[in-house]
Amino acid sequence: MIEITNIKASLKQGSTEESCLKACKREATRLLNIQSQDIARIVLHRKSIDARKKSNVHFILSAHIQLSNRAQELACVETLDESARKNIHLIDGDEPHFPQPDAIGHRPALRPVVVGTGCAGLFAALTLAHAGLEPLLIERGADATRRTRDVEHFNRTGELNASSNIQFGLGGAGTFSDGKLTTGTKNPLHRLILQTFVEAGAPREILWDAKPHIGSDILPAIVTDIVAQIKNLGGEVRFNTQMVDIARTTAGAISSITVSSADAGGIKREETIATSRLILACGHSARDVFALLSQRDFSLQRKTFAMGVRIEHLQCDIDRAQYGSAAGHPALGAAPYKLVAHTKNGRSLFSFCMCPGGQVVAATSEAHGVVTNGASLYARNGVNANAALLVNINPQDLPGDDPLAGVDLQRSCEHRAFEIGDGAYRAPAQLVGDFMAHRPSTGAATVAPTYPRGVTWTEIDPCLPVHVAETLRLGIPALGRKLRGYDHPDAVLTAIESRSSSPVTIVRDFSCHALGAEGLYPCGEGAGYAGGIMSAATDGIRCAQALIADLR
């Protein structure tokens, strides 16, 4: 196939898939000096917004073109002049795929177990199921339907289900986020992951959108469909089943796990499940798992993580700052942003998990703690924009040498946020202008906070590490110079964003094997090897591939 990049299209030309393909086809015939009938197949590969000049906001497209035969493709590319070649390349049209049952040399006596149904666990189990290994996938939380009810009940009443909430349940923490599929890495598996989402019901545009997202209203159905695929391939999925122990042989190899579950009457029972292959995709909030691994002498290390706040602006203000007079054009949608400021104290302040047209969500998984996160529906049509504003917590920022010291810091800040939020899981909030002036806020101005349990207007410093508060004050004005109005005094800061990533690494080698624990594959964001839906899903496939390779 031939890839053509850097195709410019107006907002009208890039408004639909059909109009994008017309623009790409027109440019392909011109650049390759061919007729439209010479094109056997054309696929839109990427679509991004170029808003560097606010007077000329437009789309940049790339497409994959297949001609009638390979010889014609070679001839077209070889005759190009030097200036044209920079945007035209021959590519291999093959795409990655899941393994087949013949990929394994022998079937193990005990089926592999995957812990956690976030994207890492789902894609690990799906890969194993395609290979014919009939994995057991367990999840402490509920399925998507019950989990949605539990989240809505908590938002209404403040009654927390510690096993089924924003963090725990089918789909993991990503289910009730924006469903962003952006990633800073390039991997051939990304296309397989996106295609899997589309086949499960996700919108087709995630295949080419430079900043794809699914939305919290669609994701529950998507992950439910992936569970059905795993079952149809012979796998088993158990919800409301929590791993409470791991056993090893005297040589250190995994031999079994113990799980706790409850029957319909609420009576809990424990069960030992024998297995020699365990993919541990527990998620970044599975603090009990980290504690268990520490007690059982698995290899853990501190890692850098981040903490901060959620910041909210009016989405229309972000749109104008990003797109100028083109703001509001239906082809553009709600504008995202990604910002960073390096401050004079040697730290950096950066935005994360930006949710256009979204809301701040209540994301605690422990009693008497307040945690914020962000979410958007697929339409991204909410009044506010929100994002995490984060500062790194480095291992040297923590006392002592306990690998779980980061967990202790997270928990103490979350409990403090609960206290100054006046209980009932209300979140402490402060206007940017008041925060910069070191004075408590007394109410909202032009931006109404969206945190569902309500906010307590106060000062947020008491629940933030000192260097985080300092870096916020140093960095917010700098971000305002990068994105006009970002430091507006009416913007709302809601605390605390403490679960953006895991503070712990479950140590593994380059081939995904845990150190000193044969048969254990630490996986995904909770293990310290991913940072979002796409990287977690990719790591899930990698760990499953490592397991399959060990059976050959």
ROTINU-801407 format. One record per residue (C-alpha): residue number from 1; residue in three letters; x, y, z. Coordinates in steps of 0.1 Angstrom, whole numbers, plus 5000, padded with zeros to 4 digits. Layout:
BEGIN
NUM,ala,X,Y,Z
...
END
This chain:
BEGIN
1,met,5000,5000,5000
2,ile,5010,5037,4997
3,glu,5007,5060,5026
4,ile,5001,5097,5018
5,thr,5004,5121,5047
6,asn,5000,5158,5053
7,ile,4969,5162,5032
8,lys,4953,5196,5041
9,ala,4915,5198,5042
10,ser,4892,5226,5051
11,leu,4867,5223,5080
12,lys,4840,5215,5054
13,gln,4861,5190,5035
14,gly,4871,5172,5067
15,ser,4836,5172,5083
16,thr,4828,5135,5076
17,glu,4846,5103,5067
18,glu,4832,5105,5032
19,ser,4843,5141,5026
20,cys,4878,5132,5040
21,leu,4881,5103,5016
22,lys,4871,5125,4987
23,ala,4899,5150,4997
24,cys,4924,5122,5000
25,lys,4915,5106,4967
26,arg,4917,5139,4949
27,glu,4952,5146,4964
28,ala,4963,5110,4957
29,thr,4955,5112,4920
30,arg,4973,5145,4917
31,leu,5005,5135,4936
32,leu,5007,5100,4921
33,asn,4997,5111,4886
34,ile,4970,5084,4884
35,gln,4933,5082,4876
36,ser,4907,5077,4903
37,gln,4898,5043,4888
38,asp,4934,5032,4894
39,ile,4927,5032,4932
40,ala,4914,4998,4943
41,arg,4910,5008,4979
42,ile,4915,5039,5000
43,val,4913,5040,5038
44,leu,4914,5071,5060
45,his,4943,5066,5084
46,arg,4946,5097,5104
47,lys,4928,5130,5110
48,ser,4941,5158,5131
49,ile,4933,5195,5137
50,asp,4959,5221,5128
51,ala,4950,5252,5149
52,arg,4985,5268,5150
53,lys,4971,5298,5130
54,lys,4937,5308,5145
55,ser,4928,5325,5112
56,asn,4932,5292,5093
57,val,4921,5262,5114
58,his,4919,5231,5092
59,phe,4924,5194,5092
60,ile,4955,5174,5083
61,leu,4947,5139,5068
62,ser,4966,5108,5059
63,ala,4954,5079,5039
64,his,4964,5044,5028
65,ile,4960,5038,4991
66,gln,4960,5004,4974
67,leu,4964,5004,4936
68,ser,4956,4975,4913
69,asn,4989,4958,4919
70,arg,5022,4961,4938
71,ala,5042,4969,4906
72,gln,5020,4999,4899
73,glu,5025,5011,4935
74,leu,5063,5008,4932
75,ala,5064,5026,4898
76,cys,5043,5055,4912
77,val,5066,5060,4942
78,glu,5098,5056,4922
79,thr,5089,5084,4898
80,leu,5082,5109,4925
81,asp,5104,5140,4928
82,glu,5123,5146,4961
83,ser,5098,5171,4974
84,ala,5068,5148,4971
85,arg,5085,5118,4986
86,lys,5086,5132,5021
87,asn,5048,5127,5024
88,ile,5045,5095,5004
89,his,5057,5061,5015
90,leu,5053,5025,5006
91,ile,5040,5005,5036
92,asp,5032,4969,5044
93,gly,4995,4965,5045
94,asp,4996,4936,5071
95,glu,4980,4943,5104
96,pro,4986,4926,5138
97,his,4962,4899,5149
98,phe,4954,4878,5179
99,pro,4971,4844,5182
100,gln,4955,4812,5170
101,pro,4952,4780,5191
102,asp,4981,4765,5172
103,ala,5004,4792,5187
104,ile,5010,4772,5218
105,gly,5031,4741,5220
106,his,5011,4724,5247
107,arg,4981,4731,5268
108,pro,4990,4735,5305
109,ala,4974,4713,5331
110,leu,4961,4743,5349
111,arg,4944,4771,5331
112,pro,4959,4806,5334
113,val,4943,4832,5356
114,val,4940,4869,5349
115,val,4932,4892,5378
116,gly,4915,4925,5370
117,thr,4891,4935,5341
118,gly,4906,4969,5333
119,cys,4919,4972,5297
120,ala,4951,4954,5306
121,gly,4933,4924,5321
122,leu,4906,4923,5294
123,phe,4931,4923,5265
124,ala,4953,4898,5283
125,ala,4924,4874,5287
126,leu,4911,4880,5252
127,thr,4945,4872,5238
128,leu,4948,4840,5259
129,ala,4912,4830,5248
130,his,4921,4834,5211
131,ala,4950,4811,5217
132,gly,4927,4785,5230
133,leu,4938,4786,5267
134,glu,4904,4792,5282
135,pro,4916,4816,5309
136,leu,4898,4824,5341
137,leu,4893,4862,5345
138,ile,4884,4875,5379
139,glu,4872,4909,5390
140,arg,4866,4922,5425
141,gly,4839,4946,5413
142,ala,4806,4942,5395
143,asp,4797,4939,5358
144,ala,4789,4971,5339
145,thr,4752,4973,5346
146,arg,4755,4968,5384
147,arg,4786,4989,5386
148,thr,4768,5018,5369
149,arg,4740,5016,5394
150,asp,4766,5015,5423
151,val,4783,5046,5410
152,glu,4750,5065,5405
153,his,4739,5054,5440
154,phe,4771,5068,5456
155,asn,4767,5100,5437
156,arg,4732,5104,5451
157,thr,4736,5092,5486
158,gly,4773,5091,5496
159,glu,4770,5054,5504
160,leu,4802,5038,5490
161,asn,4805,5003,5478
162,ala,4842,4997,5483
163,ser,4843,4969,5457
164,ser,4822,4985,5430
165,asn,4828,5021,5422
166,ile,4847,5044,5398
167,gln,4879,5024,5404
168,phe,4867,4988,5406
169,gly,4845,4968,5383
170,leu,4843,4958,5347
171,gly,4866,4980,5326
172,gly,4886,4994,5355
173,ala,4891,5031,5361
174,gly,4889,5038,5324
175,thr,4852,5029,5321
176,phe,4841,5060,5338
177,ser,4866,5084,5324
178,asp,4866,5101,5290
179,gly,4876,5069,5273
180,lys,4906,5086,5258
181,leu,4926,5064,5234
182,thr,4955,5087,5229
183,thr,4990,5075,5236
184,gly,5025,5088,5234
185,thr,5039,5056,5221
186,lys,5038,5039,5187
187,asn,5031,5002,5186
188,pro,5016,4980,5158
189,leu,4992,4965,5184
190,his,4974,4999,5187
191,arg,4956,4992,5155
192,leu,4945,4958,5167
193,ile,4932,4973,5199
194,leu,4912,5001,5181
195,gln,4898,4975,5157
196,thr,4887,4954,5186
197,phe,4869,4983,5202
198,val,4851,4991,5169
199,glu,4840,4955,5165
200,ala,4827,4957,5201
201,gly,4806,4987,5192
202,ala,4829,5018,5194
203,pro,4825,5046,5169
204,arg,4845,5040,5137
205,glu,4862,5074,5139
206,ile,4886,5061,5166
207,leu,4904,5043,5138
208,trp,4916,5076,5123
209,asp,4910,5104,5148
210,ala,4944,5117,5161
211,lys,4928,5121,5195
212,pro,4903,5093,5197
213,his,4878,5088,5225
214,ile,4848,5066,5232
215,gly,4830,5083,5261
216,ser,4818,5071,5295
217,asp,4783,5065,5281
218,ile,4794,5040,5255
219,leu,4824,5023,5272
220,pro,4802,5000,5295
221,ala,4787,4984,5265
222,ile,4821,4980,5248
223,val,4837,4962,5277
224,thr,4806,4940,5282
225,asp,4810,4929,5246
226,ile,4847,4921,5251
227,val,4837,4899,5281
228,ala,4812,4881,5258
229,gln,4840,4875,5233
230,ile,4862,4860,5260
231,lys,4834,4837,5271
232,asn,4826,4826,5235
233,leu,4862,4816,5231
234,gly,4860,4793,5261
235,gly,4871,4817,5289
236,glu,4854,4821,5322
237,val,4847,4855,5338
238,arg,4838,4859,5375
239,phe,4827,4892,5390
240,asn,4825,4901,5427
241,thr,4855,4878,5432
242,gln,4885,4893,5450
243,met,4920,4878,5451
244,val,4931,4877,5488
245,asp,4962,4856,5487
246,ile,4989,4841,5464
247,ala,5008,4809,5471
248,arg,5042,4799,5458
249,thr,5062,4767,5457
250,thr,5094,4764,5477
251,ala,5112,4773,5445
252,gly,5092,4805,5442
253,ala,5068,4796,5414
254,ile,5032,4805,5415
255,ser,5010,4776,5426
256,ser,4976,4790,5435
257,ile,4956,4820,5445
258,thr,4929,4824,5471
259,val,4897,4843,5462
260,ser,4868,4857,5483
261,ser,4833,4860,5469
262,ala,4798,4864,5481
263,asp,4767,4844,5472
264,ala,4733,4859,5465
265,gly,4726,4861,5502
266,gly,4758,4881,5509
267,ile,4775,4851,5526
268,lys,4813,4853,5518
269,arg,4833,4822,5510
270,glu,4869,4816,5501
271,glu,4882,4793,5474
272,thr,4917,4782,5464
273,ile,4923,4781,5427
274,ala,4953,4762,5415
275,thr,4973,4778,5387
276,ser,5009,4781,5375
277,arg,5003,4812,5353
278,leu,4990,4844,5367
279,ile,4986,4877,5349
280,leu,4982,4903,5376
281,ala,4964,4934,5362
282,cys,4950,4947,5394
283,gly,4948,4985,5386
284,his,4965,5014,5403
285,ser,4940,5015,5432
286,ala,4943,4979,5444
287,arg,4961,4989,5475
288,asp,4953,4956,5493
289,val,4971,4938,5465
290,phe,5002,4959,5469
291,ala,5001,4952,5507
292,leu,4996,4915,5501
293,leu,5026,4913,5477
294,ser,5047,4932,5502
295,gln,5038,4908,5530
296,arg,5045,4878,5507
297,asp,5080,4892,5498
298,phe,5074,4899,5461
299,ser,5097,4924,5446
300,leu,5082,4959,5448
301,gln,5097,4993,5441
302,arg,5086,5029,5446
303,lys,5079,5047,5413
304,thr,5072,5083,5404
305,phe,5035,5092,5404
306,ala,5016,5125,5404
307,met,4991,5143,5425
308,gly,4972,5176,5422
309,val,4937,5189,5415
310,arg,4911,5191,5388
311,ile,4907,5225,5371
312,glu,4874,5235,5354
313,his,4868,5263,5329
314,leu,4839,5271,5306
315,gln,4843,5249,5275
316,cys,4834,5279,5253
317,asp,4864,5298,5267
318,ile,4888,5269,5259
319,asp,4873,5266,5224
320,arg,4879,5303,5217
321,ala,4915,5301,5231
322,gln,4923,5271,5209
323,tyr,4903,5278,5177
324,gly,4898,5315,5176
325,ser,4869,5325,5153
326,ala,4864,5289,5142
327,ala,4853,5280,5178
328,gly,4819,5263,5177
329,his,4822,5248,5142
330,pro,4805,5215,5143
331,ala,4834,5197,5126
332,leu,4857,5207,5154
333,gly,4837,5198,5185
334,ala,4849,5207,5220
335,ala,4886,5217,5221
336,pro,4911,5197,5241
337,tyr,4944,5209,5254
338,lys,4977,5195,5267
339,leu,4999,5219,5287
340,val,5031,5218,5308
341,ala,5050,5245,5327
342,his,5085,5241,5341
343,thr,5087,5262,5372
344,lys,5116,5279,5391
345,asn,5114,5254,5420
346,gly,5127,5227,5396
347,arg,5093,5210,5393
348,ser,5068,5208,5365
349,leu,5031,5214,5364
350,phe,5012,5195,5337
351,ser,4977,5188,5325
352,phe,4965,5152,5323
353,cys,4933,5134,5313
354,met,4917,5165,5298
355,cys,4880,5160,5294
356,pro,4864,5184,5269
357,gly,4827,5191,5277
358,gly,4830,5168,5307
359,gln,4826,5167,5344
360,val,4846,5160,5375
361,val,4837,5127,5390
362,ala,4839,5112,5426
363,ala,4865,5085,5423
364,thr,4872,5073,5458
365,ser,4874,5035,5465
366,glu,4880,5038,5502
367,ala,4858,5051,5531
368,his,4864,5086,5543
369,gly,4885,5097,5514
370,val,4879,5121,5486
371,val,4893,5115,5452
372,thr,4886,5133,5420
373,asn,4889,5123,5383
374,gly,4874,5135,5351
375,ala,4849,5121,5325
376,ser,4832,5130,5293
377,leu,4803,5115,5274
378,tyr,4809,5106,5237
379,ala,4792,5139,5226
380,arg,4815,5160,5249
381,asn,4787,5186,5251
382,gly,4789,5196,5287
383,val,4793,5233,5297
384,asn,4827,5228,5314
385,ala,4861,5216,5304
386,asn,4882,5199,5331
387,ala,4916,5184,5334
388,ala,4939,5172,5361
389,leu,4967,5196,5370
390,leu,4995,5174,5384
391,val,5029,5176,5399
392,asn,5052,5146,5402
393,ile,5059,5129,5435
394,asn,5094,5113,5431
395,pro,5106,5084,5453
396,gln,5131,5108,5470
397,asp,5102,5130,5481
398,leu,5089,5102,5503
399,pro,5102,5093,5538
400,gly,5120,5060,5547
401,asp,5124,5031,5523
402,asp,5090,5014,5524
403,pro,5079,5007,5488
404,leu,5043,5015,5498
405,ala,5051,5050,5511
406,gly,5034,5065,5481
407,val,5002,5047,5489
408,asp,5004,5061,5525
409,leu,5008,5097,5511
410,gln,4979,5092,5487
411,arg,4957,5079,5515
412,ser,4966,5106,5540
413,cys,4959,5134,5515
414,glu,4925,5118,5505
415,his,4915,5116,5541
416,arg,4924,5152,5547
417,ala,4904,5162,5516
418,phe,4874,5143,5531
419,glu,4878,5162,5564
420,ile,4881,5197,5550
421,gly,4853,5189,5525
422,asp,4831,5186,5557
423,gly,4825,5149,5552
424,ala,4798,5131,5531
425,tyr,4824,5129,5503
426,arg,4820,5165,5494
427,ala,4852,5178,5477
428,pro,4872,5209,5489
429,ala,4872,5235,5461
430,gln,4888,5270,5456
431,leu,4887,5295,5428
432,val,4920,5301,5410
433,gly,4921,5338,5420
434,asp,4916,5329,5457
435,phe,4941,5301,5455
436,met,4967,5324,5441
437,ala,4960,5350,5468
438,his,4960,5325,5497
439,arg,4924,5332,5507
440,pro,4895,5308,5511
441,ser,4868,5308,5486
442,thr,4832,5314,5496
443,gly,4814,5304,5464
444,ala,4814,5299,5426
445,ala,4817,5328,5401
446,thr,4812,5322,5364
447,val,4822,5285,5365
448,ala,4800,5261,5384
449,pro,4818,5230,5397
450,thr,4805,5197,5384
451,tyr,4817,5173,5411
452,pro,4786,5152,5418
453,arg,4787,5150,5456
454,gly,4790,5188,5459
455,val,4819,5210,5470
456,thr,4829,5228,5501
457,trp,4844,5262,5493
458,thr,4875,5266,5514
459,glu,4913,5265,5510
460,ile,4927,5234,5493
461,asp,4963,5237,5506
462,pro,4958,5215,5537
463,cys,4952,5184,5516
464,leu,4981,5189,5491
465,pro,5018,5181,5496
466,val,5036,5214,5501
467,his,5056,5212,5469
468,val,5025,5204,5449
469,ala,5007,5235,5462
470,glu,5038,5256,5455
471,thr,5042,5243,5420
472,leu,5005,5250,5412
473,arg,5010,5286,5422
474,leu,5041,5289,5402
475,gly,5028,5271,5371
476,ile,4992,5283,5367
477,pro,5002,5318,5355
478,ala,5027,5302,5331
479,leu,4999,5280,5317
480,gly,4978,5312,5313
481,arg,5005,5326,5290
482,lys,5004,5294,5269
483,leu,4966,5292,5267
484,arg,4947,5325,5270
485,gly,4925,5327,5300
486,tyr,4937,5295,5316
487,asp,4946,5313,5348
488,his,4913,5332,5349
489,pro,4904,5339,5386
490,asp,4870,5323,5382
491,ala,4884,5288,5372
492,val,4877,5262,5398
493,leu,4902,5239,5415
494,thr,4887,5208,5431
495,ala,4909,5185,5453
496,ile,4923,5160,5453
497,glu,4935,5142,5421
498,ser,4956,5114,5436
499,arg,4950,5083,5415
500,ser,4964,5094,5381
501,ser,4990,5065,5382
502,ser,5003,5038,5405
503,pro,5029,5047,5432
504,val,5043,5012,5430
505,thr,5061,4990,5405
506,ile,5057,4953,5407
507,val,5092,4945,5394
508,arg,5094,4924,5362
509,asp,5121,4917,5336
510,phe,5122,4928,5300
511,ser,5100,4898,5290
512,cys,5072,4905,5315
513,his,5082,4879,5341
514,ala,5081,4890,5378
515,leu,5114,4888,5395
516,gly,5117,4857,5417
517,ala,5082,4845,5410
518,glu,5080,4821,5381
519,gly,5046,4822,5364
520,leu,5037,4857,5375
521,tyr,5032,4884,5349
522,pro,5027,4919,5365
523,cys,5006,4938,5340
524,gly,4992,4972,5332
525,glu,4989,5005,5351
526,gly,4986,4990,5386
527,ala,5019,4971,5381
528,gly,5036,5003,5369
529,tyr,5039,4995,5332
530,ala,5011,5016,5316
531,gly,4995,5049,5318
532,gly,4961,5049,5301
533,ile,4937,5027,5281
534,met,4958,5021,5251
535,ser,4991,5015,5269
536,ala,4973,4992,5294
537,ala,4957,4972,5266
538,thr,4990,4969,5248
539,asp,5007,4957,5279
540,gly,4979,4932,5285
541,ile,4985,4917,5251
542,arg,5023,4917,5257
543,cys,5020,4898,5289
544,ala,4997,4873,5273
545,gln,5021,4869,5245
546,ala,5049,4863,5270
547,leu,5028,4836,5288
548,ile,5020,4819,5254
549,ala,5057,4820,5245
550,asp,5065,4802,5278
551,leu,5042,4773,5267
552,arg,5059,4767,5234
END
